[in-house]
Amino acid sequence: MFNNFATLKKAVVRLYKVWVLEEAKGGAVSKDSAKYYALKRSLLEQKYDSLKIKQVSSGKNLQAQSKTLIKENVSLLFDINGLQRAKHALSLDLKIAGVGTHQRI
């Protein structure tokens, strides 16, 4: 690879001085990287906003679906109870008539 490590060391020291120490002194960040981070931040903020809106709308849809299911369950239970009452009334009528005293409906 490198035969002369002294030259390599000098080059690394120069890079360190240019890139690390200069940025630490002035706190300067290149304009390209600043634009990149600003763009990335704005994209993430937009994504967050769209996800927030989707979450709210899906919550509203979930509430509407829950209300619909509850209404359907109530009507089904009402129908089932009505059928059970009718069955019970028929069995009482049959007992009164004396038909099928040992049969089960």
C-alpha angles and dihedrals in degrees: 000000000000121000096183111056093176090065091047091051092051091050092050091049090051092050090048092051094048100043107026107030096040092052091046092051101048098021085226119160121192115262092236094056091045090052090047093052092044091051092046091049093050091049091051091048091051091049090050092051093049092048090049091053092047091050092052093048093047089051090054091048090050091052091050091049091048092052091049092050092049091051091049091048092051092051092047092050090049090052093046092050090049091052091049091051090049091049091050091049091051092050090051090049090051091049091050090049090049094235120137099358089167097038124093123217 
